Amino acid sequence: MAWNEPGGDKPDDKDPWGNRDDQGPPDLDEAFRKLQENLSGMFRGRGSSGGGGSGGSTPLNATVIGIGLALLLIGYFVMGVYQIDQQERGVVLRFGKKQEEVILPGLHWNPPLIDQVLTENVTRVRSRPHDSEMLTEDENIVKVKMTVQYVISDIKAYKLNVREPDMSLYQATESAIRHVVGSTEMHEVLTEGRAAVAIEVAERIQRYMNAYGTGIQVTQVNIDETAPPDAVRAAFDDVIKAREDEVRVRNEADAYANQIIPEARGEAQRYLEESEGYKLRVIAQAQGEAERFNKLYAEYKLAPEVTRERMYLDTMESVMSNSTKVMIDVEGGNNLLYLPLDKLMEASRNSAGSSFDSENRPVSSNNSVNLPPNSRRNRR
């Protein structure tokens, strides 16, 4: 039987806490009623309580309230503690209003529900691919694949100025690449003009980002691929290969020219130096001959006969020393005597190697030639 059923004999039978021997379930209505009374006494205070029972429960309620408030304060404090990494920066919104200071790396505290902290990594280099087809200046279609690399330079501008800064970057990239490629011819975009196109696109994107106030700093633009349409790609590949062959042959020609030209210049310099040396030698020789003639002329005036004979002998000696044949004019006759000095010298060398003939008889080594006594040399 439940404790609140009628028919109970004792008043304590209706008290769910007084009769511990009763194993029946408690009355939920009574429990809620007591809880409501306790809460009412808590908010009314000690003076407003009508009975002694409610006045006795006030210290317990105050203790519970104090502990609850302390736990709430501790939880509130713990909820406001946060840490900013070394690569991150933060910006604080107080009641939705931007604060001027930027949160630096470290341990910080801001009141929850009052301040909102927005953090972002500002050192990581981010990449955004872009792929599109567009018209060139000469009205050809070209396909461009590129990658934009950027970092966050201003955390407040990145978080608060623009709703979607990455989408703004995409739209700025689309506008910049179409403007640059549209003012460039197709062969420049496909070949040697790619680097210039990338630099100009990066500058134009940065101007757009600064104008929008996104806080994005473009570090580099890489053009990964530029290709013609698929229908004419084979023909363009042949053209590119021909251009590469032209560059290769030109480099080989430049290398050959760089090798031959220094050799030719060195050879020309050698000829110039040899001619300069020959000129100086001839001039010095001519000056020496002139000086020798002047001195010889002075001696000739002093002794003409002796000087004339000496000059004749020196001249004949110089002439005959370079000849292997001697022609002698015999006085009183029309015949000339021919002396083969080269043959005579060769026979003299052969005979000097052996002193005996084939019959083992001594052989004289005197191979001198007796000139006629009336020759012109003996007459002198």
Secondary structure, 3 states (H helix, E strand, C coil): CCCCCCCCCCHHHHCCCCCCCCCCCCCHHHHHHHHHHHHHHHHHCCCCCCCHHHHHCHHHHHHHHHHHHHHHHHHHHHHCEEEECCCEEEEEEECCEEEEEEECCEEEECCCCCEEEEEEECCCCEEEEEEEEEECCCCCEEEEEEEEEEEECCHHHHHHHCCCHHHHHHHHHHHHHHHHHHCCCHHHHHCCCHHHHHHHHHHHHHHHHHHHCCCEEEEEEEEEEEECCHHHHHHHHHHHHHHHHHHHHHHHHHHHHHHHHHHHHHHHHHHHHHHHHHHHHHHHHHHHHHHHHHHHHHHHHHCHHHHHHHHHHHHHHHHHCCCCEEEEEECCCCCEEEEEHHHHHHHHHHHHCCCECCCCCECCCCCCCCCCCCEHHHHC
